[in-house]
């Protein structure tokens, strides 16, 4: 592995991409500590601690993981790229019901630019709405606001938060263009990984040696399981008949359609978590010890059951959005292809749909385990640490994507990558 990293810096283009990505991440981490104008940082620290200890602490902690601690510092990047993620998810859902959006994605580079433009505008709207509601709710707390004029604070803070989100969106696009990996995912990855030292310290302080061994074992097994599932896929063989047009011969090849075990990635968990945090937010405004807060505590049986069912449901729901079985079947038929032993057309569609359903079941079961793992550990071990769950799933997924991109650069230039030498020689 170290030899592969050394080889990566021998390639000028790859070296520039890696250095640019690291420079962008340094800027991102510096921005996490630049506070919003008009906020009393000391008072906010105490207020934030009370929020985490309250009924909505699970939601606050979940959101703070994505911001990389920016919310805890109430910095310019307090909203992070979550408005962009929300906008992307909303457009993905709307694409399934609005034909014009679906056609736009098929228009090539020009359609892609239009789609991205709509995503940016929707991101600005969502960021403005979230920032305004957040700052307006805080403006009534005299201890937090250091500006005498309440509306001036709302205007300054809202503008700063929206500006921070748009800067991160621009920075993410630059990483995608000039760096390594998907820029938005890399920023989220950096924020999550930056919090891991804090989680490790919490575990060391709160747990005894036996619990440390259990946590380390669970962590290793979780990472191995995520890697195995993230890279797992079911390949459906497709053969294309040979046809002659003039002097050219087309087709006559065999290929495959990859169906990933985890089609939806982390999005089903995000959907389910967003719904399950609503009862916690309502319970936070009710008297302490209320029935709603006890029923929907993060370690309660009712919460874990409903959370798991929602993750399972959204995994199937999102898989049908990102993998259109009918379109795949029609494309195979139109290009003269067929699945061996299956007739083209509707029988092929049924076959692919059946395979997708079985593979998605395993992916859904995997996501349920990953989603519930932190709460189960906290309930049995008594240590609140983000082992497994959304954060590790994102971190491992982004790390794999970055390594695969570096691997492709190395192999193209005949350098030894992160794979075995025999595999590398076979590709030369």
PLY file of the C-alpha trace (Angstrom):
ply
format ascii 1.0
element vertex 428
property float x
property float y
property float z
element edge 427
property int vertex1
property int vertex2
end_header
0.00 0.00 0.00
2.78 2.44 0.91
4.54 1.60 -2.35
1.35 2.37 -4.26
1.01 5.75 -2.51
4.65 6.48 -3.33
3.97 5.62 -6.97
0.98 7.96 -6.98
3.23 10.95 -6.32
5.45 9.99 -9.28
2.62 10.82 -11.70
2.45 14.65 -12.11
-1.29 14.79 -12.86
-2.23 12.48 -9.99
0.13 14.29 -7.61
-1.51 17.63 -8.46
-4.96 16.16 -7.92
-4.03 14.72 -4.52
-2.36 17.97 -3.37
-5.32 20.05 -4.58
-7.74 17.81 -2.64
-5.65 18.10 0.53
-5.45 21.89 0.14
-9.24 22.10 -0.29
-9.77 19.99 2.84
-7.47 22.30 4.83
-9.62 25.27 3.79
-12.74 23.34 4.77
-11.40 22.50 8.23
-10.28 26.10 8.82
-13.76 27.36 7.98
-15.24 25.07 10.63
-13.69 27.34 13.30
-14.79 30.73 11.86
-17.83 31.76 13.95
-20.98 33.43 12.65
-20.99 37.21 13.32
-23.18 38.26 16.19
-23.13 35.02 18.22
-21.68 34.62 21.70
-19.49 31.50 21.30
-19.22 30.73 25.02
-22.96 30.98 25.53
-23.57 28.88 22.42
-21.24 26.16 23.75
-23.32 25.81 26.92
-26.58 25.99 24.95
-25.38 23.33 22.50
-24.43 21.03 25.37
-27.95 21.36 26.81
-29.43 20.54 23.41
-27.39 17.35 23.15
-28.47 16.31 26.62
-32.15 16.90 25.78
-34.69 14.78 23.95
-33.51 16.01 20.56
-29.89 15.15 21.31
-29.92 12.26 18.86
-30.98 14.52 16.01
-28.46 17.23 16.96
-25.61 14.74 17.20
-26.62 13.10 13.90
-26.57 16.46 12.12
-23.33 17.60 13.76
-21.56 14.52 12.40
-22.28 15.67 8.84
-21.01 19.19 9.55
-17.72 17.96 10.99
-18.28 19.86 14.25
-19.20 23.12 12.49
-22.60 23.20 14.19
-21.00 22.78 17.60
-18.85 25.84 16.83
-21.76 27.60 15.04
-19.36 28.51 12.24
-19.84 29.64 8.65
-20.14 25.97 7.63
-22.75 25.09 10.26
-25.18 23.89 7.57
-22.35 22.16 5.70
-23.49 20.62 2.39
-26.74 19.20 3.81
-28.91 21.66 1.78
-27.20 20.41 -1.37
-27.79 16.79 -0.34
-31.46 17.56 0.41
-31.83 19.27 -2.96
-30.24 16.31 -4.77
-32.51 13.83 -2.99
-35.61 15.91 -3.74
-34.73 16.17 -7.44
-34.05 12.43 -7.58
-37.53 11.76 -6.21
-39.12 14.33 -8.53
-37.37 12.77 -11.53
-39.49 9.65 -11.11
-42.75 11.64 -11.37
-41.78 14.53 -13.71
-40.97 13.24 -17.21
-39.19 16.47 -18.26
-36.54 16.00 -15.54
-35.98 12.41 -16.61
-35.58 13.45 -20.25
-33.19 16.22 -19.20
-30.78 13.63 -17.79
-30.75 11.85 -21.15
-29.75 14.97 -23.12
-26.03 14.45 -22.61
-23.70 17.15 -21.32
-26.15 19.99 -21.98
-28.92 18.25 -20.04
-26.49 17.55 -17.20
-25.64 21.26 -16.96
-29.33 22.20 -16.80
-29.94 19.60 -14.10
-27.00 20.89 -12.04
-28.28 24.45 -12.43
-31.67 23.45 -11.02
-29.90 21.66 -8.17
-27.94 24.82 -7.31
-31.04 27.03 -7.26
-32.90 24.52 -5.09
-29.85 24.36 -2.78
-29.94 28.16 -2.34
-33.65 28.03 -1.48
-33.28 25.20 1.05
-30.17 26.75 2.63
-31.89 30.13 2.96
-34.97 28.56 4.52
-32.96 26.45 6.98
-30.62 29.30 7.91
-33.49 31.76 8.42
-35.50 29.39 10.64
-32.40 28.47 12.67
-31.24 32.04 13.27
-34.78 33.31 13.89
-35.29 30.68 16.61
-31.98 31.66 18.24
-32.51 35.42 17.95
-34.97 35.39 20.84
-32.30 34.12 23.24
-30.61 37.26 24.54
-27.73 35.30 26.07
-26.71 33.88 22.67
-27.00 37.00 20.52
-24.26 39.61 20.84
-26.02 42.06 18.48
-28.59 44.46 20.02
-30.80 44.47 16.94
-32.55 41.11 16.58
-33.34 41.40 12.86
-29.79 42.52 12.10
-28.52 39.31 13.67
-30.97 37.23 11.63
-29.87 38.97 8.42
-26.13 38.64 9.15
-26.33 35.04 10.34
-28.61 33.89 7.50
-26.39 35.49 4.86
-23.27 33.98 6.44
-24.72 30.48 6.66
-26.02 30.53 3.07
-22.69 31.91 1.86
-20.82 29.15 3.70
-23.01 26.45 2.15
-22.62 27.85 -1.37
-18.85 28.11 -0.90
-18.69 24.46 0.15
-20.80 23.48 -2.86
-18.38 25.39 -5.13
-15.39 23.84 -3.34
-16.88 20.37 -3.77
-17.33 20.95 -7.51
-13.71 22.06 -7.81
-12.54 18.90 -6.00
-14.56 16.78 -8.42
-13.05 18.66 -11.36
-9.42 19.05 -10.25
-9.03 16.66 -7.32
-9.72 13.05 -6.38
-13.19 11.62 -5.75
-16.63 13.18 -5.66
-16.15 16.61 -4.06
-19.30 16.72 -1.93
-18.69 13.20 -0.65
-15.05 14.03 0.13
-16.11 17.05 2.24
-18.59 14.93 4.20
-15.91 12.26 4.60
-13.44 14.83 5.98
-16.00 16.12 8.47
-16.85 12.63 9.71
-13.25 11.46 10.04
-12.33 14.67 11.89
-14.72 13.67 14.69
-13.37 10.14 15.14
-10.58 11.13 17.57
-13.23 12.64 19.85
-15.35 9.47 19.68
-12.31 7.33 20.45
-11.45 9.44 23.50
-15.07 9.15 24.71
-14.91 5.37 24.38
-11.56 5.14 26.17
-12.82 7.25 29.06
-16.24 5.64 29.38
-15.41 1.97 28.74
-13.41 -0.63 30.63
-10.72 -2.82 28.95
-13.20 -5.60 28.13
-15.54 -3.12 26.48
-12.61 -1.68 24.51
-11.92 -5.13 23.06
-15.60 -5.55 22.15
-15.75 -2.11 20.49
-12.53 -2.67 18.53
-13.79 -6.07 17.35
-17.15 -4.62 16.30
-15.42 -1.75 14.49
-13.18 -4.08 12.49
-16.05 -6.41 11.59
-18.22 -3.44 10.61
-15.59 -1.99 8.27
-14.95 -5.39 6.66
-18.71 -5.93 6.22
-19.20 -2.49 4.67
-16.34 -3.03 2.21
-17.68 -6.45 1.25
-21.25 -5.22 0.70
-20.29 -1.93 -0.99
-18.20 -3.77 -3.59
-20.63 -6.68 -3.94
-22.74 -6.99 -7.08
-24.82 -9.55 -8.97
-23.89 -9.73 -12.65
-26.56 -10.66 -15.20
-25.01 -11.97 -18.40
-26.21 -10.36 -21.65
-25.31 -11.57 -25.13
-25.64 -9.52 -28.33
-26.31 -11.20 -31.65
-23.87 -10.59 -34.51
-25.18 -8.41 -37.34
-23.56 -7.19 -40.55
-23.98 -3.64 -41.92
-21.99 -3.18 -45.14
-18.47 -4.33 -44.49
-18.70 -3.93 -40.72
-19.73 -6.57 -38.22
-21.53 -5.42 -35.06
-22.37 -7.34 -31.91
-21.46 -10.91 -31.26
-20.16 -10.04 -27.80
-21.05 -11.02 -24.28
-21.27 -8.53 -21.44
-23.08 -8.19 -18.11
-25.37 -5.86 -16.18
-24.03 -5.20 -12.66
-26.65 -4.96 -9.92
-25.06 -3.63 -6.75
-26.08 -5.12 -3.43
-26.37 -1.65 -1.91
-28.03 0.38 -4.68
-29.15 3.27 -2.49
-25.93 3.80 -0.56
-26.59 5.76 2.61
-29.70 7.59 1.37
-32.28 5.11 2.84
-30.73 5.64 6.28
-30.89 9.43 5.86
-34.58 9.25 4.85
-35.47 7.02 7.80
-33.45 9.10 10.28
-35.13 12.32 9.11
-38.57 10.83 9.82
-37.61 9.30 13.17
-36.17 12.59 14.45
-39.58 14.32 14.19
-40.97 12.70 17.41
-37.71 13.59 19.18
-37.98 17.22 18.11
-41.59 17.36 19.35
-40.58 15.72 22.63
-37.86 18.35 23.13
-40.46 21.11 23.58
-42.58 19.06 26.02
-41.89 18.74 29.76
-38.90 16.59 30.66
-39.66 12.89 31.05
-42.74 12.99 28.79
-44.18 9.78 27.29
-43.20 10.67 23.71
-39.57 11.16 24.71
-39.46 7.78 26.48
-41.13 5.92 23.62
-38.87 7.37 20.93
-35.58 7.39 22.81
-32.70 6.24 20.60
-32.38 2.94 22.51
-36.09 2.20 23.03
-37.54 -0.96 21.37
-40.24 1.04 19.54
-37.68 3.44 18.06
-35.35 0.67 16.92
-38.21 -1.34 15.38
-39.71 1.56 13.43
-36.30 2.82 12.39
-35.32 -0.59 11.03
-38.61 -0.98 9.12
-38.24 2.48 7.55
-34.66 1.76 6.46
-35.83 -1.52 4.93
-38.71 0.19 3.09
-36.66 3.09 1.74
-33.95 0.72 0.50
-36.48 -0.97 -1.80
-38.11 2.35 -2.69
-34.86 4.06 -3.67
-33.57 1.01 -5.58
-36.57 1.23 -7.92
-35.73 4.90 -8.56
-32.04 4.50 -9.41
-32.41 1.23 -11.35
-35.26 1.37 -13.88
-35.84 -2.27 -14.82
-38.11 -1.39 -17.76
-35.56 0.94 -19.35
-32.77 -1.62 -18.94
-34.91 -4.33 -20.52
-35.90 -2.09 -23.45
-32.28 -1.06 -24.06
-31.19 -4.70 -24.19
-33.96 -5.49 -26.69
-33.34 -2.42 -28.86
-29.64 -3.21 -29.24
-30.28 -6.82 -30.17
-29.28 -8.30 -26.85
-30.77 -11.03 -24.71
-30.26 -12.78 -21.39
-29.35 -16.44 -22.04
-32.40 -18.61 -21.48
-34.76 -15.62 -21.18
-36.85 -14.19 -24.02
-36.37 -10.46 -24.79
-39.02 -7.97 -23.72
-41.37 -8.51 -20.80
-39.86 -11.88 -19.66
-36.44 -10.18 -19.42
-37.98 -7.35 -17.42
-39.56 -9.84 -15.01
-36.30 -11.75 -14.64
-34.20 -8.64 -13.91
-36.88 -7.38 -11.49
-36.79 -10.71 -9.61
-33.00 -10.64 -9.37
-33.03 -6.99 -8.26
-35.59 -7.78 -5.54
-33.47 -10.63 -4.12
-30.24 -8.64 -4.20
-31.95 -5.59 -2.68
-33.23 -7.73 0.19
-29.66 -8.50 1.22
-28.71 -4.84 0.85
-31.72 -3.75 2.92
-30.88 -6.24 5.66
-27.30 -4.97 5.70
-28.40 -1.33 5.99
-30.78 -2.15 8.86
-27.92 -3.77 10.79
-25.59 -0.84 10.09
-28.26 1.73 11.04
-29.18 0.07 14.34
-25.65 -0.90 15.39
-24.74 2.37 17.24
-28.00 2.36 19.23
-27.62 -1.32 20.12
-24.03 -0.75 21.27
-25.09 2.24 23.34
-27.92 0.23 24.91
-25.85 -2.84 25.83
-22.36 -1.44 26.30
-23.38 2.02 27.49
-20.88 3.84 25.26
-22.14 6.53 22.89
-19.81 6.30 19.90
-20.48 6.45 16.18
-19.34 2.91 15.38
-21.07 1.66 12.28
-24.13 3.58 11.21
-24.29 6.33 8.65
-20.91 7.88 9.39
-18.83 4.74 8.88
-20.84 3.75 5.81
-20.09 7.11 4.19
-16.46 7.14 5.30
-15.70 3.65 3.99
-17.65 4.22 0.76
-15.82 7.47 -0.05
-12.45 5.97 0.88
-13.08 3.07 -1.51
-14.04 5.48 -4.28
-10.85 7.54 -3.78
-8.65 4.41 -3.74
-10.32 3.10 -6.91
-9.65 6.38 -8.73
-6.00 6.36 -7.65
-5.82 2.70 -8.68
-7.10 3.47 -12.17
-4.48 6.23 -12.63
-1.70 3.89 -11.54
-2.77 0.99 -13.75
-3.15 3.18 -16.85
0.44 4.35 -16.39
1.69 0.80 -15.62
2.44 1.41 -11.96
1.74 -1.13 -9.26
-1.51 -0.21 -7.52
-3.34 -1.48 -4.46
-4.01 -4.88 -6.07
-1.82 -7.96 -6.43
0.96 -7.99 -9.02
-0.58 -10.89 -10.89
-3.75 -8.95 -11.53
-1.76 -5.93 -12.68
0.30 -7.98 -15.16
-2.85 -9.50 -16.54
-4.13 -6.08 -17.48
-0.98 -4.95 -19.30
0 1
1 2
2 3
3 4
4 5
5 6
6 7
7 8
8 9
9 10
10 11
11 12
12 13
13 14
14 15
15 16
16 17
17 18
18 19
19 20
20 21
21 22
22 23
23 24
24 25
25 26
26 27
27 28
28 29
29 30
30 31
31 32
32 33
33 34
34 35
35 36
36 37
37 38
38 39
39 40
40 41
41 42
42 43
43 44
44 45
45 46
46 47
47 48
48 49
49 50
50 51
51 52
52 53
53 54
54 55
55 56
56 57
57 58
58 59
59 60
60 61
61 62
62 63
63 64
64 65
65 66
66 67
67 68
68 69
69 70
70 71
71 72
72 73
73 74
74 75
75 76
76 77
77 78
78 79
79 80
80 81
81 82
82 83
83 84
84 85
85 86
86 87
87 88
88 89
89 90
90 91
91 92
92 93
93 94
94 95
95 96
96 97
97 98
98 99
99 100
100 101
101 102
102 103
103 104
104 105
105 106
106 107
107 108
108 109
109 110
110 111
111 112
112 113
113 114
114 115
115 116
116 117
117 118
118 119
119 120
120 121
121 122
122 123
123 124
124 125
125 126
126 127
127 128
128 129
129 130
130 131
131 132
132 133
133 134
134 135
135 136
136 137
137 138
138 139
139 140
140 141
141 142
142 143
143 144
144 145
145 146
146 147
147 148
148 149
149 150
150 151
151 152
152 153
153 154
154 155
155 156
156 157
157 158
158 159
159 160
160 161
161 162
162 163
163 164
164 165
165 166
166 167
167 168
168 169
169 170
170 171
171 172
172 173
173 174
174 175
175 176
176 177
177 178
178 179
179 180
180 181
181 182
182 183
183 184
184 185
185 186
186 187
187 188
188 189
189 190
190 191
191 192
192 193
193 194
194 195
195 196
196 197
197 198
198 199
199 200
200 201
201 202
202 203
203 204
204 205
205 206
206 207
207 208
208 209
209 210
210 211
211 212
212 213
213 214
214 215
215 216
216 217
217 218
218 219
219 220
220 221
221 222
222 223
223 224
224 225
225 226
226 227
227 228
228 229
229 230
230 231
231 232
232 233
233 234
234 235
235 236
236 237
237 238
238 239
239 240
240 241
241 242
242 243
243 244
244 245
245 246
246 247
247 248
248 249
249 250
250 251
251 252
252 253
253 254
254 255
255 256
256 257
257 258
258 259
259 260
260 261
261 262
262 263
263 264
264 265
265 266
266 267
267 268
268 269
269 270
270 271
271 272
272 273
273 274
274 275
275 276
276 277
277 278
278 279
279 280
280 281
281 282
282 283
283 284
284 285
285 286
286 287
287 288
288 289
289 290
290 291
291 292
292 293
293 294
294 295
295 296
296 297
297 298
298 299
299 300
300 301
301 302
302 303
303 304
304 305
305 306
306 307
307 308
308 309
309 310
310 311
311 312
312 313
313 314
314 315
315 316
316 317
317 318
318 319
319 320
320 321
321 322
322 323
323 324
324 325
325 326
326 327
327 328
328 329
329 330
330 331
331 332
332 333
333 334
334 335
335 336
336 337
337 338
338 339
339 340
340 341
341 342
342 343
343 344
344 345
345 346
346 347
347 348
348 349
349 350
350 351
351 352
352 353
353 354
354 355
355 356
356 357
357 358
358 359
359 360
360 361
361 362
362 363
363 364
364 365
365 366
366 367
367 368
368 369
369 370
370 371
371 372
372 373
373 374
374 375
375 376
376 377
377 378
378 379
379 380
380 381
381 382
382 383
383 384
384 385
385 386
386 387
387 388
388 389
389 390
390 391
391 392
392 393
393 394
394 395
395 396
396 397
397 398
398 399
399 400
400 401
401 402
402 403
403 404
404 405
405 406
406 407
407 408
408 409
409 410
410 411
411 412
412 413
413 414
414 415
415 416
416 417
417 418
418 419
419 420
420 421
421 422
422 423
423 424
424 425
425 426
426 427
